[in-house]
Amino acid sequence: MRRAYVRGVGEHSTAAEPETRQTPVAPGRPRAAVVRDALGVGVAVGLSGFAFGVTAAGAGISTLQACVLSLLVFTGASQFALVGALAAGGNPFTAAAGAFFLGTRNAFYGLRLSQLLGLPRAVRPLAAHWVIDETTAVALAQPDRKSARLGFTATGLTLYALWNLTTLLGALGAEAIGDTRAWGLDAAGPAVFLALLAPMLRTGTERAVAALALVLGLGFLPVLPAGVPVLIAALAAPAVLWMKGRRP
């Protein structure tokens, strides 16, 4: 009986071994390395809030309105799209619609991050406010959940604080210097937006979508009200995917 008992224990250990090998645990990154990456991204992008503050002031938006946008919206591309359309004389509803559709990508980020981070339900509404391009990129780059949570939190905290601070400084500075167009600062917003967008275009399909969106946006700019060409340019993505699907 003793021999059978020992054999049974051995057989049980052998049977359990393949399950352990099938689900290896990825080694976590050092906390210092994760925080360093998060701070690098947060500082680099957070400083561009200054350009948004300047652009918003040039579009006739008050300092208070610009700060409220950064506090409550907190998605740089959508904010630049909104003030850009308003600066061109566009209808506020059309400008808001273009900014809204541009910000819907964050919803898809949230679907992926909800599985990766596994945050408690009580924290999710607050964390959702920080679901943007940069926090998603840092979180997805981590090898395990613990590092992903740290990267997401450190990036979101740094970027949110700096973005709002530099928005205030940019808006106040623009009011102090007067006409921002005379200094060429009205081009700061689009320049920063393009700088953020360019590194994300890694595949041929993404570049084709960007190129077609540029052609549609610029082509309809002289004939349609401000803000509407942005909505037309959004058709570039389904158009390119449709043409790609028709290839043999």
Number of C-alpha atoms within 10 A of each C-alpha: 6 7 7 9 10 11 12 12 11 12 11 11 11 11 11 11 10 10 10 10 9 8 8 8 10 10 9 14 14 9 12 9 12 23 19 14 14 26 20 14 20 24 17 11 19 24 18 21 27 25 27 33 34 29 30 30 26 22 20 13 18 16 21 10 15 24 24 15 18 22 17 9 15 21 22 25 21 22 24 23 23 26 28 25 24 22 20 13 14 19 15 15 12 20 26 20 19 23 25 16 13 19 18 11 13 17 13 10 17 20 10 12 21 14 10 17 20 12 13 9 8 8 9 14 10 10 15 15 17 23 22 21 16 18 25 21 18 25 26 19 12 20 14 17 17 16 24 25 22 19 28 27 19 23 29 26 17 18 27 22 14 21 29 24 19 22 29 23 19 25 27 17 16 23 17 10 10 12 14 20 12 9 11 9 16 22 15 17 26 17 13 18 18 11 11 16 12 11 8 11 13 9 8 9 14 14 14 16 21 20 14 18 23 16 14 19 21 14 14 16 16 10 10 13 15 21 29 20 23 25 19 17 22 20 14 21 16 11 14 17 14 11 9 11 9 7 6 4
